[in-house]
């Protein structure tokens, strides 16, 4: 199916997370008529996500969390892979690669937190549940901060790419909003304002789905280079840049202050119009995903 590519990962993840939340919320409101669960506190009348997820719909909650995190982590991995291959704007500095690595690492921390908090429910394992909830929030927030930092550096280097700025501002907005809401959630929870804290938890969770969808913006441009194969030496920063600009003819490379700035970029299959074996032949191979 030619129209499918890596961009489906965040779409599947976001839809799974959104449908899980809606399933839990609507079940509690419509089917149970806002029942008060045993895990709810004294005068609490609004259920936390984990209150509903610890009861009859626990299998849905666990499955939803696992599928969400699997495809979200695949989105992070795809972003790193496509930049390494030059199919997206490449990371050409050590700092950018470190930031990308930290993004993936803390995403995995968030994955462990979300997966485990769904299994260790608040009704039977309240302390463990709170620990994993903290891991989930802190892990994905730090991951979002590092990917914002990475995109800010890429946006400066490749200022001609509006998609980098758009993605950066979307993710930065998510970070700022979620930090404010997370602080409010923790404060209201510790002060015993459980209904307010429950509302904030639902809002935080729904906003998280839009953060997941934002990776569609990052991965969709790889559709334009899906049939590409490169022959330059892997790991070479200059080779990755040349590969990228060779496969994006509408994008002009930034000027270089060297004698090489007047030389045309090549895609690794030949140089100029000289005679030789296979200079003008395009490479064939299986279609990339």
CORCOR-V579488 format. One record per helix or strand. SS is the DSSP state (~ for helix, > for strand). FROM is the first residue (numbers start at 0). TO is the last residue. If there is no record, write none. Layout:
((SS FROM TO) (SS FROM TO))
This chain:
((~ 7 30) (~ 48 52) (~ 57 84) (~ 93 118) (~ 125 156) (~ 161 189) (~ 193 212) (~ 214 224) (~ 236 245) (~ 258 261))
